[in-house]
């Protein structure tokens, strides 16, 4: 190199549309630009297995 430092340029955040007013307990799905769309994320799988009480 000839004494100069390489610099990188940060990408600006995309302009997202209006925010959906629907409630999603797990948040919203994001589009290819990282913007939330008005579709709920599916529920997360439980960490612990479900325990059944009583007779089987």
mmCIF file as Biopython writes it, N, C-alpha, C and O atoms, coordinates in Angstrom:
data_model
#
loop_
_atom_site.group_PDB
_atom_site.id
_atom_site.type_symbol
_atom_site.label_atom_id
_atom_site.label_alt_id
_atom_site.label_comp_id
_atom_site.label_asym_id
_atom_site.label_entity_id
_atom_site.label_seq_id
_atom_site.pdbx_PDB_ins_code
_atom_site.Cartn_x
_atom_site.Cartn_y
_atom_site.Cartn_z
_atom_site.occupancy
_atom_site.B_iso_or_equiv
_atom_site.auth_seq_id
_atom_site.auth_asym_id
_atom_site.pdbx_PDB_model_num
ATOM 1   N N  . UNK A ? 1  ? 0.856   -1.187  0.000  1.0 0.0 1  A 1 
ATOM 2   C CA . UNK A ? 1  ? 0.000   0.000   0.000  1.0 0.0 1  A 1 
ATOM 3   C C  . UNK A ? 1  ? 0.890   1.233   0.000  1.0 0.0 1  A 1 
ATOM 4   O O  . UNK A ? 1  ? 2.069   1.175   0.348  1.0 0.0 1  A 1 
ATOM 5   N N  . UNK A ? 2  ? 0.320   2.300   -0.382 1.0 0.0 2  A 1 
ATOM 6   C CA . UNK A ? 2  ? 1.099   3.524   -0.516 1.0 0.0 2  A 1 
ATOM 7   C C  . UNK A ? 2  ? 0.800   4.522   0.604  1.0 0.0 2  A 1 
ATOM 8   O O  . UNK A ? 2  ? 0.686   5.721   0.352  1.0 0.0 2  A 1 
ATOM 9   N N  . UNK A ? 3  ? 0.672   4.027   1.851  1.0 0.0 3  A 1 
ATOM 10  C CA . UNK A ? 3  ? 0.494   4.922   2.988  1.0 0.0 3  A 1 
ATOM 11  C C  . UNK A ? 3  ? -0.937  5.341   3.277  1.0 0.0 3  A 1 
ATOM 12  O O  . UNK A ? 3  ? -1.175  6.103   4.213  1.0 0.0 3  A 1 
ATOM 13  N N  . UNK A ? 4  ? -1.882  4.867   2.506  1.0 0.0 4  A 1 
ATOM 14  C CA . UNK A ? 4  ? -3.276  5.248   2.738  1.0 0.0 4  A 1 
ATOM 15  C C  . UNK A ? 4  ? -4.023  4.109   3.416  1.0 0.0 4  A 1 
ATOM 16  O O  . UNK A ? 4  ? -3.754  2.937   3.152  1.0 0.0 4  A 1 
ATOM 17  N N  . UNK A ? 5  ? -4.943  4.451   4.272  1.0 0.0 5  A 1 
ATOM 18  C CA . UNK A ? 5  ? -5.765  3.456   4.958  1.0 0.0 5  A 1 
ATOM 19  C C  . UNK A ? 5  ? -7.006  3.167   4.133  1.0 0.0 5  A 1 
ATOM 20  O O  . UNK A ? 5  ? -7.572  4.059   3.501  1.0 0.0 5  A 1 
ATOM 21  N N  . UNK A ? 6  ? -7.416  1.917   4.147  1.0 0.0 6  A 1 
ATOM 22  C CA . UNK A ? 6  ? -8.679  1.569   3.494  1.0 0.0 6  A 1 
ATOM 23  C C  . UNK A ? 6  ? -9.817  1.987   4.411  1.0 0.0 6  A 1 
ATOM 24  O O  . UNK A ? 6  ? -9.717  1.844   5.629  1.0 0.0 6  A 1 
ATOM 25  N N  . UNK A ? 7  ? -10.860 2.484   3.857  1.0 0.0 7  A 1 
ATOM 26  C CA . UNK A ? 7  ? -12.043 2.830   4.645  1.0 0.0 7  A 1 
ATOM 27  C C  . UNK A ? 7  ? -13.232 2.062   4.101  1.0 0.0 7  A 1 
ATOM 28  O O  . UNK A ? 7  ? -13.281 1.699   2.926  1.0 0.0 7  A 1 
ATOM 29  N N  . UNK A ? 8  ? -14.171 1.830   4.967  1.0 0.0 8  A 1 
ATOM 30  C CA . UNK A ? 8  ? -15.397 1.173   4.520  1.0 0.0 8  A 1 
ATOM 31  C C  . UNK A ? 8  ? -16.553 2.152   4.703  1.0 0.0 8  A 1 
ATOM 32  O O  . UNK A ? 8  ? -16.505 3.047   5.547  1.0 0.0 8  A 1 
ATOM 33  N N  . UNK A ? 9  ? -17.564 1.965   3.915  1.0 0.0 9  A 1 
ATOM 34  C CA . UNK A ? 9  ? -18.737 2.822   4.022  1.0 0.0 9  A 1 
ATOM 35  C C  . UNK A ? 9  ? -19.879 1.994   4.580  1.0 0.0 9  A 1 
ATOM 36  O O  . UNK A ? 9  ? -20.139 0.884   4.117  1.0 0.0 9  A 1 
ATOM 37  N N  . UNK A ? 10 ? -20.544 2.528   5.555  1.0 0.0 10 A 1 
ATOM 38  C CA . UNK A ? 10 ? -21.682 1.832   6.148  1.0 0.0 10 A 1 
ATOM 39  C C  . UNK A ? 10 ? -22.904 2.025   5.263  1.0 0.0 10 A 1 
ATOM 40  O O  . UNK A ? 10 ? -23.132 3.101   4.711  1.0 0.0 10 A 1 
ATOM 41  N N  . UNK A ? 11 ? -23.672 0.971   5.143  1.0 0.0 11 A 1 
ATOM 42  C CA . UNK A ? 11 ? -24.917 1.061   4.385  1.0 0.0 11 A 1 
ATOM 43  C C  . UNK A ? 11 ? -25.944 1.749   5.259  1.0 0.0 11 A 1 
ATOM 44  O O  . UNK A ? 11 ? -26.045 1.468   6.454  1.0 0.0 11 A 1 
ATOM 45  N N  . UNK A ? 12 ? -26.699 2.643   4.666  1.0 0.0 12 A 1 
ATOM 46  C CA . UNK A ? 12 ? -27.740 3.313   5.436  1.0 0.0 12 A 1 
ATOM 47  C C  . UNK A ? 12 ? -28.910 2.359   5.652  1.0 0.0 12 A 1 
ATOM 48  O O  . UNK A ? 12 ? -29.143 1.447   4.858  1.0 0.0 12 A 1 
ATOM 49  N N  . UNK A ? 13 ? -29.635 2.587   6.735  1.0 0.0 13 A 1 
ATOM 50  C CA . UNK A ? 13 ? -30.788 1.745   7.031  1.0 0.0 13 A 1 
ATOM 51  C C  . UNK A ? 13 ? -31.851 1.970   5.957  1.0 0.0 13 A 1 
ATOM 52  O O  . UNK A ? 13 ? -32.026 3.092   5.483  1.0 0.0 13 A 1 
ATOM 53  N N  . UNK A ? 14 ? -32.564 0.901   5.569  1.0 0.0 14 A 1 
ATOM 54  C CA . UNK A ? 14 ? -33.603 1.068   4.560  1.0 0.0 14 A 1 
ATOM 55  C C  . UNK A ? 14 ? -34.776 1.861   5.119  1.0 0.0 14 A 1 
ATOM 56  O O  . UNK A ? 14 ? -35.040 1.837   6.321  1.0 0.0 14 A 1 
ATOM 57  N N  . UNK A ? 15 ? -35.457 2.545   4.256  1.0 0.0 15 A 1 
ATOM 58  C CA . UNK A ? 15 ? -36.671 3.268   4.654  1.0 0.0 15 A 1 
ATOM 59  C C  . UNK A ? 15 ? -37.798 2.245   4.688  1.0 0.0 15 A 1 
ATOM 60  O O  . UNK A ? 15 ? -38.190 1.700   3.656  1.0 0.0 15 A 1 
ATOM 61  N N  . UNK A ? 16 ? -38.307 1.994   5.874  1.0 0.0 16 A 1 
ATOM 62  C CA . UNK A ? 16 ? -39.396 1.034   6.033  1.0 0.0 16 A 1 
ATOM 63  C C  . UNK A ? 16 ? -40.738 1.760   5.962  1.0 0.0 16 A 1 
ATOM 64  O O  . UNK A ? 16 ? -40.837 2.951   6.256  1.0 0.0 16 A 1 
ATOM 65  N N  . UNK A ? 17 ? -41.744 1.027   5.573  1.0 0.0 17 A 1 
ATOM 66  C CA . UNK A ? 17 ? -43.087 1.585   5.484  1.0 0.0 17 A 1 
ATOM 67  C C  . UNK A ? 17 ? -43.696 1.781   6.863  1.0 0.0 17 A 1 
ATOM 68  O O  . UNK A ? 17 ? -43.003 1.672   7.874  1.0 0.0 17 A 1 
ATOM 69  N N  . UNK A ? 18 ? -44.987 2.069   6.903  1.0 0.0 18 A 1 
ATOM 70  C CA . UNK A ? 18 ? -45.657 2.277   8.193  1.0 0.0 18 A 1 
ATOM 71  C C  . UNK A ? 18 ? -45.626 1.010   9.043  1.0 0.0 18 A 1 
ATOM 72  O O  . UNK A ? 18 ? -45.582 -0.104  8.521  1.0 0.0 18 A 1 
ATOM 73  N N  . UNK A ? 19 ? -45.652 1.199   10.353 1.0 0.0 19 A 1 
ATOM 74  C CA . UNK A ? 19 ? -45.615 0.085   11.290 1.0 0.0 19 A 1 
ATOM 75  C C  . UNK A ? 19 ? -47.015 -0.501  11.434 1.0 0.0 19 A 1 
ATOM 76  O O  . UNK A ? 19 ? -47.999 0.229   11.557 1.0 0.0 19 A 1 
ATOM 77  N N  . UNK A ? 20 ? -47.089 -1.814  11.418 1.0 0.0 20 A 1 
ATOM 78  C CA . UNK A ? 20 ? -48.360 -2.510  11.579 1.0 0.0 20 A 1 
ATOM 79  C C  . UNK A ? 20 ? -48.828 -2.355  13.025 1.0 0.0 20 A 1 
ATOM 80  O O  . UNK A ? 20 ? -48.018 -2.406  13.951 1.0 0.0 20 A 1 
ATOM 81  N N  . UNK A ? 21 ? -50.112 -2.168  13.216 1.0 0.0 21 A 1 
ATOM 82  C CA . UNK A ? 21 ? -50.643 -1.957  14.556 1.0 0.0 21 A 1 
ATOM 83  C C  . UNK A ? 21 ? -51.192 -3.238  15.178 1.0 0.0 21 A 1 
ATOM 84  O O  . UNK A ? 21 ? -51.847 -3.193  16.220 1.0 0.0 21 A 1 
ATOM 85  N N  . UNK A ? 22 ? -50.931 -4.369  14.548 1.0 0.0 22 A 1 
ATOM 86  C CA . UNK A ? 22 ? -51.375 -5.660  15.060 1.0 0.0 22 A 1 
ATOM 87  C C  . UNK A ? 22 ? -50.388 -6.123  16.133 1.0 0.0 22 A 1 
ATOM 88  O O  . UNK A ? 22 ? -49.197 -5.824  16.045 1.0 0.0 22 A 1 
ATOM 89  N N  . UNK A ? 23 ? -50.874 -6.854  17.152 1.0 0.0 23 A 1 
ATOM 90  C CA . UNK A ? 23 ? -49.999 -7.377  18.198 1.0 0.0 23 A 1 
ATOM 91  C C  . UNK A ? 23 ? -49.506 -8.758  17.800 1.0 0.0 23 A 1 
ATOM 92  O O  . UNK A ? 23 ? -50.297 -9.632  17.445 1.0 0.0 23 A 1 
ATOM 93  N N  . UNK A ? 24 ? -48.211 -8.948  17.860 1.0 0.0 24 A 1 
ATOM 94  C CA . UNK A ? 24 ? -47.596 -10.252 17.607 1.0 0.0 24 A 1 
ATOM 95  C C  . UNK A ? 24 ? -46.684 -10.572 18.785 1.0 0.0 24 A 1 
ATOM 96  O O  . UNK A ? 24 ? -45.677 -9.892  18.978 1.0 0.0 24 A 1 
ATOM 97  N N  . UNK A ? 25 ? -47.011 -11.592 19.580 1.0 0.0 25 A 1 
ATOM 98  C CA . UNK A ? 25 ? -46.215 -11.903 20.774 1.0 0.0 25 A 1 
ATOM 99  C C  . UNK A ? 25 ? -44.758 -12.247 20.467 1.0 0.0 25 A 1 
ATOM 100 O O  . UNK A ? 25 ? -43.897 -12.066 21.328 1.0 0.0 25 A 1 
ATOM 101 N N  . UNK A ? 26 ? -44.462 -12.736 19.270 1.0 0.0 26 A 1 
ATOM 102 C CA . UNK A ? 26 ? -43.095 -13.099 18.906 1.0 0.0 26 A 1 
ATOM 103 C C  . UNK A ? 26 ? -42.471 -12.114 17.927 1.0 0.0 26 A 1 
ATOM 104 O O  . UNK A ? 26 ? -41.403 -12.381 17.377 1.0 0.0 26 A 1 
ATOM 105 N N  . UNK A ? 27 ? -43.115 -10.998 17.707 1.0 0.0 27 A 1 
ATOM 106 C CA . UNK A ? 27 ? -42.598 -10.003 16.773 1.0 0.0 27 A 1 
ATOM 107 C C  . UNK A ? 27 ? -43.069 -10.258 15.346 1.0 0.0 27 A 1 
ATOM 108 O O  . UNK A ? 27 ? -43.857 -11.168 15.087 1.0 0.0 27 A 1 
ATOM 109 N N  . UNK A ? 28 ? -42.573 -9.443  14.434 1.0 0.0 28 A 1 
ATOM 110 C CA . UNK A ? 28 ? -42.993 -9.514  13.041 1.0 0.0 28 A 1 
ATOM 111 C C  . UNK A ? 28 ? -41.931 -10.167 12.161 1.0 0.0 28 A 1 
ATOM 112 O O  . UNK A ? 28 ? -40.739 -10.127 12.468 1.0 0.0 28 A 1 
ATOM 113 N N  . UNK A ? 29 ? -42.376 -10.761 11.077 1.0 0.0 29 A 1 
ATOM 114 C CA . UNK A ? 29 ? -41.488 -11.283 10.043 1.0 0.0 29 A 1 
ATOM 115 C C  . UNK A ? 29 ? -40.873 -10.065 9.353  1.0 0.0 29 A 1 
ATOM 116 O O  . UNK A ? 29 ? -41.525 -9.030  9.216  1.0 0.0 29 A 1 
ATOM 117 N N  . UNK A ? 30 ? -39.606 -10.191 8.916  1.0 0.0 30 A 1 
ATOM 118 C CA . UNK A ? 30 ? -38.943 -9.091  8.228  1.0 0.0 30 A 1 
ATOM 119 C C  . UNK A ? 30 ? -38.784 -9.418  6.745  1.0 0.0 30 A 1 
ATOM 120 O O  . UNK A ? 30 ? -38.612 -10.574 6.361  1.0 0.0 30 A 1 
ATOM 121 N N  . UNK A ? 31 ? -38.847 -8.360  5.915  1.0 0.0 31 A 1 
ATOM 122 C CA . UNK A ? 31 ? -38.647 -8.561  4.484  1.0 0.0 31 A 1 
ATOM 123 C C  . UNK A ? 31 ? -37.151 -8.619  4.170  1.0 0.0 31 A 1 
ATOM 124 O O  . UNK A ? 31 ? -36.332 -8.603  5.088  1.0 0.0 31 A 1 
ATOM 125 N N  . UNK A ? 32 ? -36.787 -8.685  2.900  1.0 0.0 32 A 1 
ATOM 126 C CA . UNK A ? 32 ? -35.379 -8.843  2.519  1.0 0.0 32 A 1 
ATOM 127 C C  . UNK A ? 32 ? -34.518 -7.639  2.875  1.0 0.0 32 A 1 
ATOM 128 O O  . UNK A ? 32 ? -33.290 -7.725  2.845  1.0 0.0 32 A 1 
ATOM 129 N N  . UNK A ? 33 ? -35.153 -6.511  3.214  1.0 0.0 33 A 1 
ATOM 130 C CA . UNK A ? 33 ? -34.413 -5.309  3.600  1.0 0.0 33 A 1 
ATOM 131 C C  . UNK A ? 33 ? -34.321 -5.144  5.114  1.0 0.0 33 A 1 
ATOM 132 O O  . UNK A ? 33 ? -33.724 -4.185  5.603  1.0 0.0 33 A 1 
ATOM 133 N N  . UNK A ? 34 ? -34.919 -6.090  5.862  1.0 0.0 34 A 1 
ATOM 134 C CA . UNK A ? 34 ? -34.889 -6.008  7.320  1.0 0.0 34 A 1 
ATOM 135 C C  . UNK A ? 34 ? -36.026 -5.199  7.901  1.0 0.0 34 A 1 
ATOM 136 O O  . UNK A ? 34 ? -36.025 -4.885  9.091  1.0 0.0 34 A 1 
ATOM 137 N N  . UNK A ? 35 ? -37.005 -4.857  7.066  1.0 0.0 35 A 1 
ATOM 138 C CA . UNK A ? 35 ? -38.170 -4.099  7.540  1.0 0.0 35 A 1 
ATOM 139 C C  . UNK A ? 35 ? -39.262 -5.058  7.997  1.0 0.0 35 A 1 
ATOM 140 O O  . UNK A ? 35 ? -39.519 -6.062  7.332  1.0 0.0 35 A 1 
ATOM 141 N N  . UNK A ? 36 ? -39.912 -4.760  9.129  1.0 0.0 36 A 1 
ATOM 142 C CA . UNK A ? 36 ? -40.993 -5.628  9.584  1.0 0.0 36 A 1 
ATOM 143 C C  . UNK A ? 36 ? -42.197 -5.530  8.654  1.0 0.0 36 A 1 
ATOM 144 O O  . UNK A ? 36 ? -42.568 -4.443  8.211  1.0 0.0 36 A 1 
ATOM 145 N N  . UNK A ? 37 ? -42.802 -6.684  8.364  1.0 0.0 37 A 1 
ATOM 146 C CA . UNK A ? 37 ? -44.037 -6.692  7.579  1.0 0.0 37 A 1 
ATOM 147 C C  . UNK A ? 37 ? -45.162 -7.140  8.506  1.0 0.0 37 A 1 
ATOM 148 O O  . UNK A ? 37 ? -44.894 -7.692  9.572  1.0 0.0 37 A 1 
ATOM 149 N N  . UNK A ? 38 ? -46.376 -6.918  8.131  1.0 0.0 38 A 1 
ATOM 150 C CA . UNK A ? 38 ? -47.523 -7.168  9.006  1.0 0.0 38 A 1 
ATOM 151 C C  . UNK A ? 38 ? -47.900 -8.657  9.022  1.0 0.0 38 A 1 
ATOM 152 O O  . UNK A ? 38 ? -49.048 -9.024  8.773  1.0 0.0 38 A 1 
ATOM 153 N N  . UNK A ? 39 ? -46.910 -9.497  9.318  1.0 0.0 39 A 1 
ATOM 154 C CA . UNK A ? 39 ? -47.098 -10.942 9.449  1.0 0.0 39 A 1 
ATOM 155 C C  . UNK A ? 39 ? -46.392 -11.351 10.733 1.0 0.0 39 A 1 
ATOM 156 O O  . UNK A ? 39 ? -45.226 -11.011 10.937 1.0 0.0 39 A 1 
ATOM 157 N N  . UNK A ? 40 ? -47.089 -12.077 11.600 1.0 0.0 40 A 1 
ATOM 158 C CA . UNK A ? 40 ? -46.505 -12.491 12.876 1.0 0.0 40 A 1 
ATOM 159 C C  . UNK A ? 40 ? -45.513 -13.628 12.680 1.0 0.0 40 A 1 
ATOM 160 O O  . UNK A ? 40 ? -45.713 -14.511 11.846 1.0 0.0 40 A 1 
ATOM 161 N N  . UNK A ? 41 ? -44.418 -13.590 13.477 1.0 0.0 41 A 1 
ATOM 162 C CA . UNK A ? 41 ? -43.472 -14.703 13.500 1.0 0.0 41 A 1 
ATOM 163 C C  . UNK A ? 41 ? -44.165 -15.876 14.165 1.0 0.0 41 A 1 
ATOM 164 O O  . UNK A ? 41 ? -44.990 -15.679 15.057 1.0 0.0 41 A 1 
ATOM 165 N N  . UNK A ? 42 ? -43.841 -17.108 13.742 1.0 0.0 42 A 1 
ATOM 166 C CA . UNK A ? 42 ? -44.461 -18.272 14.379 1.0 0.0 42 A 1 
ATOM 167 C C  . UNK A ? 42 ? -43.989 -18.394 15.826 1.0 0.0 42 A 1 
ATOM 168 O O  . UNK A ? 42 ? -42.934 -17.870 16.182 1.0 0.0 42 A 1 
ATOM 169 N N  . UNK A ? 43 ? -44.770 -19.086 16.663 1.0 0.0 43 A 1 
ATOM 170 C CA . UNK A ? 43 ? -44.363 -19.255 18.058 1.0 0.0 43 A 1 
ATOM 171 C C  . UNK A ? 43 ? -43.055 -20.038 18.145 1.0 0.0 43 A 1 
ATOM 172 O O  . UNK A ? 43 ? -42.775 -20.916 17.330 1.0 0.0 43 A 1 
ATOM 173 N N  . UNK A ? 44 ? -42.272 -19.692 19.153 1.0 0.0 44 A 1 
ATOM 174 C CA . UNK A ? 44 ? -41.010 -20.395 19.379 1.0 0.0 44 A 1 
ATOM 175 C C  . UNK A ? 44 ? -41.312 -21.747 20.010 1.0 0.0 44 A 1 
ATOM 176 O O  . UNK A ? 44 ? -42.281 -21.899 20.754 1.0 0.0 44 A 1 
ATOM 177 N N  . UNK A ? 45 ? -40.470 -22.722 19.701 1.0 0.0 45 A 1 
ATOM 178 C CA . UNK A ? 45 ? -40.639 -24.043 20.302 1.0 0.0 45 A 1 
ATOM 179 C C  . UNK A ? 45 ? -40.292 -23.944 21.778 1.0 0.0 45 A 1 
ATOM 180 O O  . UNK A ? 45 ? -39.339 -23.256 22.143 1.0 0.0 45 A 1 
ATOM 181 N N  . UNK A ? 46 ? -41.051 -24.623 22.635 1.0 0.0 46 A 1 
ATOM 182 C CA . UNK A ? 46 ? -40.740 -24.562 24.065 1.0 0.0 46 A 1 
ATOM 183 C C  . UNK A ? 46 ? -39.367 -25.162 24.355 1.0 0.0 46 A 1 
ATOM 184 O O  . UNK A ? 46 ? -38.947 -26.129 23.720 1.0 0.0 46 A 1 
ATOM 185 N N  . UNK A ? 47 ? -38.685 -24.571 25.320 1.0 0.0 47 A 1 
ATOM 186 C CA . UNK A ? 47 ? -37.370 -25.055 25.719 1.0 0.0 47 A 1 
ATOM 187 C C  . UNK A ? 47 ? -37.511 -26.381 26.461 1.0 0.0 47 A 1 
ATOM 188 O O  . UNK A ? 47 ? -36.721 -27.303 26.261 1.0 0.0 47 A 1 
ATOM 189 N N  . UNK A ? 48 ? -38.513 -26.463 27.309 1.0 0.0 48 A 1 
ATOM 190 C CA . UNK A ? 48 ? -38.749 -27.689 28.084 1.0 0.0 48 A 1 
ATOM 191 C C  . UNK A ? 48 ? -39.928 -28.436 27.479 1.0 0.0 48 A 1 
ATOM 192 O O  . UNK A ? 48 ? -40.855 -27.809 26.967 1.0 0.0 48 A 1 
ATOM 193 N N  . UNK A ? 49 ? -39.910 -29.772 27.529 1.0 0.0 49 A 1 
ATOM 194 C CA . UNK A ? 49 ? -41.054 -30.533 27.026 1.0 0.0 49 A 1 
ATOM 195 C C  . UNK A ? 49 ? -42.285 -30.298 27.907 1.0 0.0 49 A 1 
ATOM 196 O O  . UNK A ? 49 ? -42.163 -29.987 29.092 1.0 0.0 49 A 1 
ATOM 197 N N  . UNK A ? 50 ? -43.441 -30.448 27.326 1.0 0.0 50 A 1 
ATOM 198 C CA . UNK A ? 50 ? -44.676 -30.307 28.074 1.0 0.0 50 A 1 
ATOM 199 C C  . UNK A ? 50 ? -44.820 -31.461 29.053 1.0 0.0 50 A 1 
ATOM 200 O O  . UNK A ? 50 ? -44.600 -32.618 28.694 1.0 0.0 50 A 1 
ATOM 201 N N  . UNK A ? 51 ? -45.184 -31.153 30.269 1.0 0.0 51 A 1 
ATOM 202 C CA . UNK A ? 51 ? -45.352 -32.166 31.310 1.0 0.0 51 A 1 
ATOM 203 C C  . UNK A ? 51 ? -46.842 -32.449 31.450 1.0 0.0 51 A 1 
ATOM 204 O O  . UNK A ? 51 ? -47.647 -31.532 31.614 1.0 0.0 51 A 1 
ATOM 205 N N  . UNK A ? 52 ? -47.200 -33.731 31.384 1.0 0.0 52 A 1 
ATOM 206 C CA . UNK A ? 52 ? -48.594 -34.126 31.543 1.0 0.0 52 A 1 
ATOM 207 C C  . UNK A ? 52 ? -48.782 -34.620 32.959 1.0 0.0 52 A 1 
ATOM 208 O O  . UNK A ? 52 ? -48.010 -35.445 33.446 1.0 0.0 52 A 1 
ATOM 209 N N  . UNK A ? 53 ? -49.799 -34.118 33.614 1.0 0.0 53 A 1 
ATOM 210 C CA . UNK A ? 53 ? -50.108 -34.549 34.975 1.0 0.0 53 A 1 
ATOM 211 C C  . UNK A ? 53 ? -51.344 -35.449 34.956 1.0 0.0 53 A 1 
ATOM 212 O O  . UNK A ? 53 ? -52.206 -35.316 34.088 1.0 0.0 53 A 1 
ATOM 213 N N  . UNK A ? 54 ? -51.419 -36.349 35.904 1.0 0.0 54 A 1 
ATOM 214 C CA . UNK A ? 54 ? -52.611 -37.196 36.013 1.0 0.0 54 A 1 
ATOM 215 C C  . UNK A ? 54 ? -52.391 -38.553 35.386 1.0 0.0 54 A 1 
ATOM 216 O O  . UNK A ? 54 ? -51.261 -38.970 35.133 1.0 0.0 54 A 1 
ATOM 217 N N  . UNK A ? 55 ? -53.503 -39.237 35.141 1.0 0.0 55 A 1 
ATOM 218 C CA . UNK A ? 55 ? -53.450 -40.598 34.585 1.0 0.0 55 A 1 
ATOM 219 C C  . UNK A ? 55 ? -53.110 -40.548 33.102 1.0 0.0 55 A 1 
ATOM 220 O O  . UNK A ? 55 ? -53.479 -39.623 32.378 1.0 0.0 55 A 1 
ATOM 221 N N  . UNK A ? 56 ? -52.394 -41.579 32.685 1.0 0.0 56 A 1 
ATOM 222 C CA . UNK A ? 56 ? -52.075 -41.670 31.260 1.0 0.0 56 A 1 
ATOM 223 C C  . UNK A ? 56 ? -52.704 -42.875 30.657 1.0 0.0 56 A 1 
ATOM 224 O O  . UNK A ? 56 ? -52.548 -43.120 29.461 1.0 0.0 56 A 1 
#
